[in-house]
Amino acid sequence: MSFTIAGTGYAHPVRTLDNEELTRMVDTSDEWIVSRTGIRSRYIATTETLTELAVSAARMAMDNAGAEAASIDLVICSTVAGDTKCPTLAGNVLGGLDIRCPAFDVNAACSGFLYALQTAAAYMDAGLAETVLVIAAEMMTRHVDWTDRASCVLFGDGAGAVLLQKGEGLLACRLRAQPDKKNLLVIGQGKSHSVFEETDAAPSVLAMNGPEVFKFAVTSMCRDIKEVLDSAGLGPEDIRYVVPHQANLRILETARQRLGFSEDQIAVNIERYGNTSSASIAILLAELVEQGKLQRGDNIVCTAFGGGLTSAACVIKY
Ligand code: COA
């Protein structure tokens, strides 16, 4: 099936917000946050726009692949937090990268990067594109309720990108959605009105039932990973890294034990980033490549879950 990951890149804001600083904003402690989530610090945009972060990550991925702007047939961005609703984030990044090709956003919340990868694969399989730039970029701190200690400690900002070329690297992929659980994690639109009437919509801050999302995350992650491994005809021993959505270290540890992976097979950077929604897998992947931990030919499993509620997993030969 479809693509090879030819290049990877990432970017984050300059300013960090560590747990200590958060204790001056809400009633929490470094000990609580670290022991319940694994997070020690996160990046928070102050002067950067999301478009700038997305462009930086994309440039790094293109340089990493040695790809020219003119060779790119399609740009897909995953985000819940674009600088503008219209133009889309994908539309906004084109100018910064001097690319002229079709460009659109996908929004599947934290699962969005994997939804975008499968969309890119489908374009390639249909013969509509040979080189696709996929960027996942998020500014969750735009939507965080800074008075809600149960959620504001979790999120951070960042962007990751992959430059995909036609190849055989996507060994299996499965996307899911469970609408009966959609109210467990909501970011609304704020008060809205049309020419006909004014409606009270949910506020644009994030509201979440943490413990229920935790259960969904563990269950879906275990099921989705088993399914894509079966579909690829592989077992945990064939996988160099699980590259999971970084939401909570305890979620990853519980799933790891149930699935039979060793500790060093689970890639983690949550301590420095917190949860960057759909950007998290793309950032982690780029860091693994940059650190020389991922070699050509290694098999990885990516897995995500999030608002919708959505979930996704795929097996990729790097
Ligand atoms: N600091 C200190 N205490 C906190 C706190 C904080 N930041 N946030 C919550 N608490 C308190 C609660 O008020 C509660 O106190 P109580 O027992 O006196 O009522 C206690 O800690 C336990 O709360 P609970 O919500 O049961 O904690 P938890 O162990 O489930 O951890 C999350 C909370 C949010 C960290 C955890 O549920 C989680 O990570 N869920 C998944 C969320 C997620 O990944 N969302 C994104 C999906 S993409």
Boltz pocket constraint, residues with backbone or C-beta under 6 A from the ligand:
constraints:
  - pocket:
      binder: B
      contacts: [[A, 27], [A, 28], [A, 29], [A, 32], [A, 33], [A, 36], [A, 37], [A, 110], [A, 149], [A, 150], [A, 151], [A, 153], [A, 185], [A, 208], [A, 209], [A, 210], [A, 211], [A, 212], [A, 213], [A, 214], [A, 217], [A, 247], [A, 248], [A, 275], [A, 305], [A, 306], [A, 307]]
      max_distance: 6.0
